Structures are given as C-alpha cells and as structure tokens.
Amino acid sequence: MQAMAAGHFAAQRAVLARAARSPGGTLWILGNAGAAGKVRWRPGDQVAAAQARSMFDRLCSHGYRAFAIGPTRPARCILHFDAASTQLMLVPGPATGWEDCDAAAWTASIDEAGSLLRSWVGALLSKPAAGMQQPRRDSQLRASREALAVLLRVLSPRQRQSLRESGCFMLVGGASGLRYRVRSEGAANIEQLDAHGDVAYRLRIAPACELALPGWLAMQALHLQDPETEYPFLSAAQVFPAKG
C-alpha cells in the first residue's frame, strides 16, 4: 500500500512539474479595429483560462472561426476551447457577399498596404503613408505589427520566405487539394492554379470586418488550408478570370 501511495504521489509530482514547465496558452484574436488582440493564461490559472474560454465562445457565436496552431503541424479548425493548447487563433469569417462592402475603399486600402508589404517588415512597420496624422499613423503601425505576429505563426518557413522574396506564398486546399497562390496585393489576391501551374481564375473574398493586411493574409491561409473551412470560405468568393 505504501509503495502504491508513493508511486501515486510521484506521478502527481511529475504532472505538476510538467505543468510548471508548460508555457501556458495564448488566444490570438484578429479583427479588433484591424489589429490582433491576445488573451494569455498560465497553467493552473483558472480565472485567465475562463476569460479566454468566454471570449472564445462569444466570438465563435458571432461568426468567428477558431484554429489551433501547432509548432510542427498545420493549423486545424476546432469547435471547442482547449486550455491545454498553447496557441489558439480566432479569425473572422468572410463577408456574406462583396456587395456588403465598400469595394472601392477596400481595393484602395489593400493596394496601399500591399505596396508596404512588398518591402517586407521594414517598410510595413516603419514607412507610414504620407500626410497621415500621427495618432492614426501610430494606430495603423501597431495594428500591422500585431497582425504580422499572427501571420508569422500561421505560415510555414517556406511560405514566409516566399512572401518575403516575391510578395506571395503557395498553399494547398485542405479539402480540395487544389493549389492556390496568395498574393499580398490586389483585391482579387487569391489565384487558383491548374495542373500546369497556370492561373485558372482569381478570387476576391472580403473579410467580415476590418483587418490589417497581414491579418487578412493569415485569415485566408487558415481557411483555405483547413478541410473543414475551405469550401465554406470559397462560397463567399467573387470569381474573376485569370487575366483582367
């Protein structure tokens, strides 16, 4: 009996030791005035975990989708909060239709942000638009930094390198197996490729709320690469010919 008790307590101590070494978790939230917010909890902090769970449930009930981000495997769509996950991400779904948005303003904002992202982090974080007032400039840069942190967690090393070098990255549809090229400029920035690698058509999918450009790219990558969300995401797309 004593041996069994000793073994039980040893196992408990091992569990507690692993929990103490655990980094805890972070819930990233895209779409707070275009920026990315986050809620963190430590192992055993039930209050912080409960706050994250409440935020998770509330936003999912308002159309957000949740993804678990792993260090060695692709992000996957989840339906329930899991405090054991170290990285969770909530992203807005697509708008119900392009007619719900101001198309001209959206196109202009994406083109402007894309010109910054082409020069990668330096321009994105330090080159404000000319004539912009200081408070708005600071807010835009902060939103870009926070959304960029989210994007870097979503993309693989190869995708990050491609985005840095050519302003686009490749991915494979989680359900369809189709290949997509996601560009950092233009409103119809998603290109579906055919078997020869040529552009079959271009897609324009508006988010349901304002997002900084890196957050917008992260939203697209998460939805397209997951087998549960690819087709619902595509259903909101406006389709354009390969050239035009």
BAFI-3210 file (N, C-alpha, C; in Angstrom, 3 decimals, decimal comma, padded with zeros to 6 digits):
// residues 244
n [1|2|3|4|5|6|7|8|9|10|11|12|13|14|15|16|17|18|19|20|21|22|23|24|25|26|27|28|29|30|31|32|33|34|35|36|37|38|39|40|41|42|43|44|45|46|47|48|49|50|51|52|53|54|55|56|57|58|59|60|61|62|63|64|65|66|67|68|69|70|71|72|73|74|75|76|77|78|79|80|81|82|83|84|85|86|87|88|89|90|91|92|93|94|95|96|97|98|99|100|101|102|103|104|105|106|107|108|109|110|111|112|113|114|115|116|117|118|119|120|121|122|123|124|125|126|127|128|129|130|131|132|133|134|135|136|137|138|139|140|141|142|143|144|145|146|147|148|149|150|151|152|153|154|155|156|157|158|159|160|161|162|163|164|165|166|167|168|169|170|171|172|173|174|175|176|177|178|179|180|181|182|183|184|185|186|187|188|189|190|191|192|193|194|195|196|197|198|199|200|201|202|203|204|205|206|207|208|209|210|211|212|213|214|215|216|217|218|219|220|221|222|223|224|225|226|227|228|229|230|231|232|233|234|235|236|237|238|239|240|241|242|243|244]
n.u [000,820|001,892|003,855|002,305|001,033|003,240|004,067|001,847|001,957|004,393|003,804|001,945|003,594|005,232|003,401|002,732|005,204|005,614|003,534|004,370|006,522|005,284|004,426|001,949|-000,932|-002,033|-004,529|-005,138|-006,673|-008,097|-009,140|-009,852|-010,531|-009,002|-006,625|-004,679|-005,635|-004,836|-005,223|-003,907|-002,995|-001,773|-000,503|-002,768|-004,017|-007,015|-008,826|-007,893|-007,944|-010,669|-011,593|-010,481|-011,845|-014,491|-014,301|-013,638|-015,971|-017,922|-017,119|-017,042|-019,722|-020,521|-019,768|-017,025|-014,174|-012,307|-008,947|-006,399|-003,007|-000,156|003,309|004,595|002,799|000,167|-002,178|-005,372|-008,903|-011,010|-013,703|-014,229|-013,081|-009,827|-007,895|-005,457|-004,104|-001,443|-001,405|-004,011|-006,287|-008,522|-010,414|-012,112|-014,805|-015,507|-017,107|-020,627|-021,076|-019,642|-021,015|-021,707|-019,703|-017,679|-016,495|-014,652|-013,211|-012,153|-010,509|-008,648|-007,435|-006,236|-004,459|-002,761|-001,697|-000,493|001,628|003,334|003,903|005,365|007,974|008,573|009,142|010,441|009,460|006,750|006,484|007,648|007,251|005,155|002,096|002,152|001,338|-000,419|-002,083|-000,554|-001,697|-003,402|-001,517|000,197|-001,614|-002,186|000,300|000,728|-001,374|-000,550|001,846|000,933|-000,833|000,973|002,554|000,747|000,428|002,995|003,011|001,201|002,100|004,274|007,882|008,810|006,735|006,858|009,358|008,880|006,923|008,384|010,337|009,027|006,522|004,268|002,668|002,453|-000,117|-001,969|-005,239|-007,189|-009,372|-009,923|-007,499|-006,519|-004,218|-003,200|-002,205|-001,388|-001,463|000,098|-001,042|-003,597|-007,150|-008,496|-006,801|-006,223|-005,146|-006,176|-004,580|-003,979|-003,335|-000,945|000,280|-000,518|-002,559|-005,865|-008,199|-009,081|-009,676|-011,739|-012,219|-013,869|-013,188|-015,204|-014,912|-012,912|-009,467|-005,947|-003,474|-001,578|-003,064|-005,290|-004,181|-003,397|-005,911|-006,956|-005,127|-005,480|-008,197|-008,248|-006,451|-007,507|-009,469|-012,115|-012,981|-012,382|-014,198|-016,622|-015,483|-014,716|-017,200|-018,020|-016,674|-015,863|-015,534|-013,013|-011,693|-008,544|-006,913|-007,226]
n.v [-001,199|001,257|001,492|001,774|004,211|005,878|005,708|006,893|009,547|010,282|010,252|012,343|014,476|014,513|015,268|017,839|019,037|018,993|020,679|023,052|023,637|024,127|026,434|027,614|029,142|030,984|032,994|034,239|036,996|038,123|041,144|043,281|046,347|046,119|045,203|042,777|041,156|039,604|036,992|035,645|032,760|031,063|027,823|026,282|028,658|029,347|031,434|033,189|031,349|030,849|033,357|033,469|031,320|032,277|034,491|033,110|031,495|033,504|035,010|033,007|032,456|034,631|034,326|034,012|031,930|029,263|028,237|025,882|026,286|024,614|023,787|022,031|021,043|021,568|024,282|023,690|023,570|024,124|023,382|023,758|025,318|024,746|024,551|023,346|023,735|025,520|027,609|029,323|030,574|033,050|034,007|036,268|035,256|035,157|037,965|038,071|038,680|040,441|042,733|043,733|045,356|048,324|048,457|049,974|051,442|049,347|048,028|050,071|050,346|047,825|047,752|049,841|048,893|046,589|047,581|048,323|045,899|044,531|045,333|044,066|043,504|045,856|048,105|047,793|048,240|050,692|052,693|055,028|056,163|059,045|062,237|061,289|061,618|061,734|060,177|058,360|057,199|055,910|054,093|052,526|051,391|049,921|048,102|046,723|045,559|043,815|042,154|041,114|039,528|037,486|036,451|035,400|033,243|031,603|030,919|028,616|028,018|027,983|029,271|031,783|032,643|032,771|034,779|036,929|037,195|037,269|038,381|036,769|033,613|030,025|027,555|024,567|023,495|022,428|020,652|020,278|019,836|021,468|023,836|026,995|030,358|032,943|036,330|039,414|041,756|043,621|043,307|040,968|038,689|035,986|033,248|030,521|027,643|025,689|022,284|022,626|024,681|027,166|030,151|029,567|030,908|033,929|034,966|036,939|037,683|039,111|040,063|039,759|041,891|044,807|044,415|044,502|044,212|041,946|040,372|039,834|038,202|036,070|035,149|034,209|032,138|030,352|029,556|028,416|026,270|024,436|021,480|021,622|024,206|025,229|025,018|026,347|028,901|029,508|029,728|032,294|033,738|036,040|035,507|035,835|036,112|034,633|036,631|040,093]
n.w [000,000|000,850|-001,055|-003,340|-002,769|-002,675|-005,312|-006,536|-005,568|-006,614|-009,333|-009,395|-008,694|-010,929|-012,933|-012,023|-012,221|-014,992|-015,746|-014,595|-016,177|-018,544|-021,125|-020,943|-022,446|-025,392|-026,712|-029,720|-031,344|-034,170|-035,738|-034,093|-034,498|-036,776|-035,768|-033,868|-031,043|-027,872|-025,473|-022,604|-020,662|-017,790|-016,736|-014,580|-013,907|-013,485|-013,652|-015,698|-017,814|-017,908|-018,707|-021,269|-022,414|-022,300|-024,045|-026,384|-026,809|-027,097|-029,382|-031,332|-031,481|-032,863|-035,458|-035,835|-036,613|-035,181|-034,683|-034,014|-033,487|-034,227|-033,453|-035,194|-037,009|-039,443|-039,015|-037,506|-037,717|-034,945|-032,681|-030,021|-027,010|-025,746|-023,072|-022,837|-025,159|-026,666|-028,501|-029,783|-032,231|-033,231|-035,936|-038,121|-040,226|-043,813|-045,446|-046,154|-048,747|-051,553|-052,081|-049,658|-048,804|-049,082|-052,035|-053,574|-051,652|-050,172|-052,073|-052,591|-050,065|-049,712|-051,865|-051,128|-048,687|-049,639|-051,145|-049,159|-047,864|-049,759|-049,456|-047,203|-043,701|-042,734|-044,253|-043,809|-041,088|-040,595|-042,501|-042,911|-044,435|-046,516|-045,205|-043,307|-040,199|-036,928|-034,655|-036,044|-037,715|-035,856|-034,791|-037,038|-037,620|-035,279|-035,444|-037,738|-036,865|-034,843|-036,263|-038,069|-036,410|-035,923|-038,532|-039,044|-037,334|-038,526|-041,123|-042,842|-042,666|-045,352|-046,699|-045,486|-046,394|-049,151|-049,245|-048,307|-050,295|-052,797|-052,455|-052,303|-051,488|-051,567|-051,200|-050,300|-050,822|-048,101|-048,253|-050,992|-052,279|-054,199|-055,652|-054,478|-055,014|-052,969|-052,971|-051,906|-052,704|-054,379|-054,749|-055,621|-054,700|-054,488|-056,241|-058,086|-059,149|-062,112|-063,275|-064,563|-063,340|-064,094|-063,855|-063,145|-062,314|-060,526|-057,167|-055,069|-051,810|-049,282|-045,919|-042,919|-041,256|-040,534|-041,272|-040,758|-043,346|-043,035|-041,213|-042,753|-044,761|-043,140|-042,277|-044,718|-045,354|-043,202|-043,476|-046,071|-045,966|-044,252|-043,952|-043,081|-043,431|-045,948|-048,237|-047,288|-046,987|-049,616|-050,753|-050,392|-052,238|-054,865|-058,229|-060,703|-064,049|-065,206|-066,255|-066,269]
ca.u [000,000|002,783|004,523|001,336|000,856|004,455|004,018|000,815|002,455|005,463|003,155|001,388|004,690|005,682|002,412|002,876|006,467|005,390|002,674|005,163|007,388|004,454|004,353|000,593|-001,556|-002,371|-005,641|-004,997|-007,967|-007,991|-010,330|-010,127|-010,171|-007,956|-005,436|-004,775|-005,537|-004,488|-005,529|-002,959|-003,215|-000,696|-001,021|-003,396|-004,709|-008,372|-009,528|-007,479|-008,443|-012,108|-011,774|-010,196|-012,949|-015,655|-014,052|-013,712|-017,370|-018,693|-016,781|-017,481|-021,173|-020,720|-019,272|-015,588|-013,714|-011,184|-007,915|-005,286|-001,746|000,873|004,663|005,112|001,743|-000,658|-003,289|-006,594|-010,108|-011,543|-015,036|-014,332|-011,892|-008,977|-006,880|-004,176|-003,452|-000,574|-001,696|-005,316|-006,492|-009,876|-010,378|-013,453|-015,089|-015,698|-018,377|-021,636|-021,007|-018,864|-021,886|-021,839|-018,539|-017,346|-015,491|-013,602|-012,364|-011,417|-009,457|-007,611|-006,691|-005,412|-003,353|-001,818|-000,997|000,350|002,873|004,217|004,338|006,340|009,297|008,590|008,881|010,916|008,523|005,447|006,478|008,285|007,034|003,746|001,606|002,422|000,224|-001,288|-001,938|000,245|-002,451|-003,839|-000,310|000,631|-002,597|-002,044|001,537|000,529|-002,223|000,241|002,784|000,216|-001,327|002,138|002,921|-000,180|000,734|004,223|002,685|000,363|002,823|005,436|009,118|008,884|005,768|007,391|010,441|008,289|006,264|009,425|011,109|008,225|005,248|003,169|003,008|001,646|-000,716|-002,819|-006,552|-007,302|-010,398|-009,920|-006,178|-006,137|-003,124|-003,506|-001,158|-001,968|-000,615|-000,035|-001,558|-004,782|-008,334|-008,647|-005,398|-006,073|-005,115|-006,256|-003,722|-004,340|-002,335|000,315|000,791|-001,038|-003,704|-007,162|-009,050|-008,700|-010,760|-011,782|-013,020|-013,790|-013,429|-016,434|-014,596|-011,653|-008,243|-004,688|-003,138|-001,063|-004,165|-006,130|-003,488|-003,486|-007,282|-007,108|-004,338|-006,112|-009,434|-008,018|-005,656|-008,220|-010,500|-013,463|-013,354|-012,047|-015,357|-017,447|-014,782|-014,797|-018,581|-018,200|-015,735|-016,234|-014,580|-012,572|-010,838|-007,132|-006,370|-008,260]
ca.v [000,000|002,420|001,591|002,320|005,628|006,579|005,812|007,861|010,893|010,551|010,587|013,682|015,441|014,599|016,061|019,229|019,542|019,267|021,857|024,228|023,949|024,453|027,872|028,104|029,300|032,312|033,082|035,394|037,408|039,066|041,910|044,358|047,569|045,767|044,703|041,446|041,129|038,291|036,669|034,614|032,099|030,200|026,562|026,382|029,938|029,060|032,684|033,623|030,368|031,065|034,553|033,098|030,471|033,137|035,226|032,111|031,128|034,675|035,370|031,924|032,598|035,773|034,040|033,764|030,549|029,035|027,339|025,543|026,446|023,739|024,109|021,094|020,544|022,676|024,725|022,928|024,195|023,493|023,862|023,984|025,845|023,753|025,271|022,670|024,202|026,663|028,695|029,292|031,772|033,355|034,887|036,476|034,595|036,095|038,663|037,285|038,997|041,648|043,897|044,255|046,167|049,421|047,796|050,902|051,744|048,134|047,828|051,079|050,068|046,642|048,128|050,653|048,034|045,661|048,243|048,297|044,546|044,071|045,610|043,203|044,014|047,213|049,090|047,603|048,740|051,990|053,626|055,432|056,877|060,470|063,090|060,681|062,207|060,891|059,131|057,322|056,515|055,002|053,014|051,642|050,634|048,953|047,040|045,926|044,746|042,741|041,218|040,441|038,468|036,381|035,858|034,612|031,993|030,785|030,465|027,746|028,722|028,161|030,303|033,078|033,017|033,151|036,065|037,950|037,353|037,513|039,005|035,816|032,292|028,930|026,632|023,521|023,461|021,323|019,701|020,049|019,515|022,445|024,735|028,411|031,357|034,077|037,498|040,467|042,970|043,435|042,834|039,555|038,310|034,537|032,642|029,057|027,200|024,425|021,223|023,077|025,802|028,425|030,675|029,194|032,044|034,709|035,071|038,079|037,306|040,177|039,640|040,298|043,100|045,433|043,724|044,911|043,287|040,638|039,605|039,389|037,058|034,955|034,635|033,435|030,911|029,438|028,998|027,605|025,074|023,533|020,739|021,960|025,596|025,680|025,214|027,473|030,144|029,754|030,044|033,745|034,360|036,583|034,859|036,637|035,349|034,643|037,914|041,105]
ca.w [000,000|000,894|-002,352|-004,287|-002,458|-003,096|-006,769|-006,890|-005,302|-007,580|-010,592|-009,254|-008,746|-012,324|-013,655|-011,616|-012,773|-016,416|-015,833|-014,258|-017,319|-019,700|-021,354|-020,891|-023,752|-025,900|-027,638|-030,604|-031,870|-035,284|-036,071|-033,153|-035,240|-037,718|-035,078|-033,285|-029,601|-027,347|-024,087|-022,187|-019,383|-017,321|-016,197|-013,272|-013,749|-013,943|-013,950|-017,034|-018,775|-018,030|-019,519|-022,650|-022,872|-022,516|-025,278|-027,455|-027,056|-027,543|-030,757|-032,218|-031,672|-033,755|-036,797|-035,906|-036,655|-034,276|-035,180|-033,122|-034,200|-033,667|-033,919|-036,200|-037,885|-039,929|-038,176|-037,721|-037,201|-033,737|-032,322|-028,587|-026,364|-025,094|-022,301|-022,973|-026,379|-026,400|-029,434|-030,422|-033,023|-033,669|-037,105|-038,688|-041,488|-044,926|-045,525|-046,862|-050,174|-051,793|-052,106|-048,302|-048,504|-049,978|-052,864|-053,987|-050,498|-049,803|-053,058|-052,379|-048,835|-049,916|-052,746|-050,359|-047,740|-050,389|-051,534|-047,993|-047,540|-050,741|-048,905|-046,024|-042,360|-042,529|-044,788|-043,190|-039,717|-040,394|-043,604|-042,898|-045,610|-046,463|-044,824|-042,306|-038,875|-036,054|-033,942|-036,980|-038,159|-034,794|-034,688|-038,186|-037,460|-034,206|-035,985|-038,662|-036,082|-034,161|-037,270|-038,637|-035,474|-036,174|-039,827|-038,942|-036,659|-039,405|-042,301|-042,689|-043,058|-046,807|-047,085|-045,049|-047,298|-050,428|-049,077|-048,166|-051,526|-054,001|-052,164|-052,387|-050,977|-052,093|-050,244|-050,865|-050,184|-047,158|-048,684|-052,434|-052,802|-055,217|-055,297|-054,502|-054,778|-052,259|-053,189|-050,906|-053,325|-055,196|-054,038|-056,001|-054,485|-054,420|-057,573|-058,105|-060,235|-062,737|-063,150|-065,160|-062,575|-064,629|-063,113|-063,706|-062,026|-059,355|-056,193|-054,157|-050,644|-048,291|-044,534|-042,340|-040,504|-040,932|-040,881|-041,360|-044,431|-042,581|-040,647|-043,874|-045,366|-042,184|-042,342|-045,940|-045,260|-042,248|-044,027|-047,267|-045,683|-043,352|-044,691|-042,634|-043,715|-047,303|-049,105|-046,819|-047,273|-051,061|-051,143|-050,330|-053,170|-056,159|-059,148|-061,839|-064,978|-064,886|-066,646|-066,344]
c.u [000,858|003,482|003,574|001,134|002,058|004,484|003,007|001,309|003,586|004,878|002,553|002,463|005,193|004,718|002,551|004,147|006,323|004,533|003,450|006,058|006,593|004,377|002,954|000,043|-001,822|-003,514|-005,482|-006,354|-007,739|-009,287|-010,707|-009,638|-009,013|-006,737|-005,662|-004,621|-005,161|-004,848|-004,628|-003,378|-002,028|-001,293|-001,569|-004,132|-006,120|-009,139|-009,188|-007,987|-009,945|-012,408|-011,530|-011,328|-014,198|-015,502|-014,181|-015,167|-018,163|-018,403|-017,172|-018,984|-021,513|-020,034|-017,772|-015,309|-012,458|-010,236|-006,883|-004,009|-000,697|002,241|005,139|004,038|000,874|-001,752|-004,531|-007,763|-010,605|-012,893|-015,152|-013,003|-011,138|-007,838|-005,516|-003,421|-002,616|-000,865|-003,055|-005,523|-007,942|-009,800|-011,799|-013,612|-015,230|-017,019|-019,354|-021,640|-020,250|-019,743|-022,071|-020,724|-018,450|-016,192|-014,346|-012,650|-011,534|-010,261|-008,312|-006,777|-005,787|-004,225|-002,304|-001,014|-000,075|001,655|003,855|004,765|005,354|007,767|009,492|008,539|009,279|009,927|007,176|005,371|006,989|008,020|005,566|003,366|001,807|001,165|-000,689|-001,042|-001,286|-000,569|-002,898|-002,646|000,153|-000,321|-002,444|-000,788|001,399|-000,332|-001,427|001,216|002,082|-000,292|-000,176|002,610|002,028|000,173|001,975|003,984|001,915|001,171|003,981|006,705|009,225|007,923|006,259|008,493|009,887|007,618|007,292|010,108|010,264|006,859|004,048|003,613|002,022|001,041|-001,607|-004,137|-006,728|-008,305|-010,257|-008,587|-005,715|-005,003|-003,556|-002,219|-001,830|-000,998|-000,892|-000,521|-002,759|-005,952|-008,609|-007,265|-005,167|-006,160|-005,187|-005,514|-004,214|-003,192|-000,972|000,931|000,363|-002,270|-004,996|-008,179|-008,558|-009,923|-010,609|-012,743|-012,817|-013,980|-014,672|-016,186|-013,244|-010,465|-007,048|-004,264|-002,547|-002,145|-005,094|-005,501|-003,550|-004,868|-007,468|-006,359|-004,993|-007,342|-009,168|-007,306|-006,374|-009,342|-011,925|-013,918|-013,092|-013,292|-016,316|-016,800|-014,894|-016,205|-018,855|-017,362|-016,443|-015,143|-014,307|-011,735|-009,375|-006,474|-007,508|-008,070]
c.v [001,254|002,625|002,188|003,817|006,435|006,749|006,839|009,289|011,258|010,944|011,979|014,749|015,610|015,445|017,533|019,840|019,866|020,507|023,132|024,642|024,371|025,961|028,451|028,276|030,747|032,182|034,373|035,703|038,451|039,851|042,978|045,667|047,300|045,155|043,290|041,565|039,739|038,203|035,509|034,004|031,199|028,892|026,757|027,684|029,790|030,321|033,153|032,658|030,533|032,304|034,253|032,248|031,312|033,940|034,313|031,819|032,304|034,989|034,269|032,000|033,760|035,567|033,859|032,266|030,424|027,996|027,106|025,563|025,596|024,076|023,238|020,571|021,708|023,044|023,913|023,652|023,417|024,125|024,244|024,484|024,725|024,480|024,612|023,084|025,441|027,852|028,456|030,611|031,888|034,354|035,079|035,696|035,612|036,812|037,821|037,565|040,287|042,895|044,484|045,225|047,344|048,955|048,733|051,197|050,528|047,891|048,812|050,771|048,859|046,957|048,929|049,782|047,062|046,290|048,291|046,899|044,029|044,318|044,928|043,993|045,480|048,250|048,994|048,276|050,170|053,006|054,015|056,150|058,375|061,236|062,508|061,327|061,211|059,834|058,001|056,510|055,499|053,818|052,022|050,784|049,577|047,793|046,137|045,030|043,551|041,704|040,462|039,316|037,249|035,677|034,970|033,286|031,038|030,165|029,540|028,525|028,965|029,246|031,687|033,554|033,490|034,521|037,192|038,230|037,753|038,123|038,092|034,508|031,273|028,136|025,647|023,501|022,225|020,272|019,321|019,522|020,452|023,331|026,185|029,219|032,570|035,246|038,565|041,773|042,633|042,915|041,369|038,906|036,808|033,968|031,127|028,573|025,884|023,430|021,621|024,245|027,152|028,854|030,292|030,317|032,722|034,895|036,335|037,720|038,372|039,618|040,317|041,556|043,620|044,626|044,429|043,839|041,960|039,766|039,062|038,176|035,844|034,323|033,756|032,104|029,900|028,776|028,051|026,298|024,060|022,811|021,096|023,340|026,036|025,980|026,293|028,824|030,495|030,153|031,538|034,486|034,963|036,135|035,764|035,762|035,511|035,970|038,907|042,184]
c.w [000,000|-000,447|-003,394|-004,051|-002,913|-004,609|-007,232|-006,713|-006,259|-008,931|-010,540|-009,361|-010,177|-013,156|-013,319|-012,178|-014,257|-016,600|-015,555|-015,419|-018,550|-019,894|-021,197|-022,294|-024,099|-026,889|-028,428|-031,233|-032,951|-035,426|-035,084|-033,774|-036,183|-037,077|-034,578|-031,770|-029,138|-025,875|-023,698|-020,852|-019,072|-016,807|-014,782|-013,020|-014,319|-014,311|-015,361|-018,102|-018,986|-018,861|-021,001|-023,225|-023,171|-023,804|-026,493|-027,809|-027,619|-029,006|-031,741|-032,472|-032,599|-035,104|-036,919|-036,021|-035,804|-034,865|-034,089|-033,957|-033,517|-034,214|-035,065|-037,141|-038,330|-038,935|-038,502|-037,075|-035,981|-033,406|-030,852|-028,028|-025,649|-024,392|-022,392|-024,226|-026,068|-027,307|-030,085|-031,157|-033,440|-034,816|-037,614|-039,968|-042,595|-044,799|-046,332|-048,351|-050,377|-051,780|-050,719|-047,950|-049,471|-050,844|-053,227|-052,836|-050,106|-050,773|-052,847|-051,146|-048,999|-050,820|-051,993|-049,401|-048,459|-050,815|-050,387|-047,742|-048,542|-050,263|-047,554|-044,746|-042,207|-043,007|-044,089|-041,833|-039,581|-041,492|-043,671|-044,176|-045,436|-046,083|-043,773|-040,939|-037,932|-035,301|-034,859|-037,469|-037,118|-034,670|-035,832|-038,070|-036,374|-034,692|-036,915|-037,916|-035,449|-035,152|-037,920|-037,726|-035,658|-037,483|-039,753|-038,228|-037,562|-040,540|-041,932|-043,042|-044,555|-047,273|-046,669|-045,982|-048,643|-050,337|-049,002|-049,500|-052,727|-053,735|-052,297|-051,743|-051,525|-050,943|-050,983|-050,106|-049,323|-047,562|-050,149|-052,967|-053,900|-054,707|-055,466|-054,351|-054,146|-052,367|-052,132|-051,501|-054,193|-054,386|-054,335|-055,917|-054,384|-055,834|-057,434|-059,342|-060,811|-062,621|-063,696|-064,403|-063,097|-063,829|-063,831|-063,507|-060,761|-058,465|-055,357|-053,025|-049,573|-046,895|-043,977|-041,518|-040,970|-040,404|-041,504|-042,360|-043,940|-041,958|-041,706|-044,553|-044,440|-042,215|-043,573|-045,854|-044,332|-042,847|-045,196|-046,956|-044,796|-044,104|-044,285|-043,107|-045,146|-048,133|-048,592|-047,098|-048,751|-051,496|-051,112|-051,352|-054,380|-057,138|-060,338|-062,775|-064,625|-065,210|-066,756|-065,324]
res [m|q|a|m|a|a|g|h|f|a|a|q|r|a|v|l|a|r|a|a|r|s|p|g|g|t|l|w|i|l|g|n|a|g|a|a|g|k|v|r|w|r|p|g|d|q|v|a|a|a|q|a|r|s|m|f|d|r|l|c|s|h|g|y|r|a|f|a|i|g|p|t|r|p|a|r|c|i|l|h|f|d|a|a|s|t|q|l|m|l|v|p|g|p|a|t|g|w|e|d|c|d|a|a|a|w|t|a|s|i|d|e|a|g|s|l|l|r|s|w|v|g|a|l|l|s|k|p|a|a|g|m|q|q|p|r|r|d|s|q|l|r|a|s|r|e|a|l|a|v|l|l|r|v|l|s|p|r|q|r|q|s|l|r|e|s|g|c|f|m|l|v|g|g|a|s|g|l|r|y|r|v|r|s|e|g|a|a|n|i|e|q|l|d|a|h|g|d|v|a|y|r|l|r|i|a|p|a|c|e|l|a|l|p|g|w|l|a|m|q|a|l|h|l|q|d|p|e|t|e|y|p|f|l|s|a|a|q|v|f|p|a|k|g]
***
